Amino acid sequence: MQRLDDPAALVQVRFDGTTLELSDGGNLAAELLAAGVAAFRRTPVSGAPRGPFCMMGACFDCLVEIDGVVRQACMTEVRDGMEIGRPSAGAEAPND
């Protein structure tokens, strides 16, 4: 993974069973992209891969399941021990 600067602290998270070291407090979508994760989810109808597009919470293409809850990766900060996975087919973000 290439970084523009040295992170203050790296923490371990798991994405679909793979352990990754990401910057503590960093933007989850950006950190996953930097770690080489391109497809965060697949569309329910065609199965087409989706990843971050707008990076500001408008498009919902970066949905991931974090500790059992579907969230937008671009609106989430990295924290140690996160269990992240691709959401189940048809999973939607909560209306909060």
N, C-alpha and C positions, 0 to 999 in steps of 0.2 A: 504494500500500500504506500502510495506517495502522499506526503503531507506538505502543506505550505510552510508550516512551522512546527516546532516540537510541542506536543500537547502537554499540558501540566500534569495530567494523570490519565493513564489508560485503565479501563475496566474491562472485565470479561462479560460477554453476553453470549447467548446461544441463539443462532438463527437456523431453523430447520435441522437441529442436531449438530451443527458445526459451531465450535467455539471461535469467537472473534474478539479481538481487542480493539475497542473503540474509545474515542476521547470522552471522558466523563463530562457530562453536561452538554455535549455536542448535539447538533441536530441529527436525529436518528436517520432520516432519509439520506442526508449528505454523507454521514458516516458509513452507512451500508453501501452506498454507491462507491465510495472510496475504497471499501473493502472488497469490491468486485461483484457485489450482488446487483444484478441488473433487473431481474424480474421479481417483484415483490408479491405479485398475485397473478391469477389468471381470470379472465372474464368467464362468467357462468355459462354463457351461451356457446361461444366458439372456442373457449380455452386459450385465447390469445394472451400472451404475456403482457403485463402492465408494470410500469415502474413510475417513479416520480416524474411529473410533467410541470406543474405550475410552481411547486415548492412554496405555496402560500395558503394551502388548505381549501382551495376552490374546486379542484378537479376530482379528488378521491381516488386517483390512480395509484397512490402509494399505500393503500390499506394493508395493514399487517395485523396479526393477532399477537397481542402483548399480554403475557400472563393470563391468557384466556379471554381477553377483551379485544374486540376489533377497534383499531385506532388508525388515524392518519400518521404515518411515520414523519412527515414533514412538520407536524405540529407537536412532536414529542422529543423530549430531551433524553439522551442516553443516561442510564444509571446502572450501576453494578448489579449483575445477576439477572438481568432481564431475560425472559424466555420468549423468543420471538419466532413466529412462524407465518406461513402463508395462510390466509383465512380459508375456511371451508367454502366450497362453491355456494354462491348466493348470500354469503355473509355481508351484512351492511354495517356501516358506521353508526354508532348511537346518535340520537338526536339531542345531544347536550351542548 
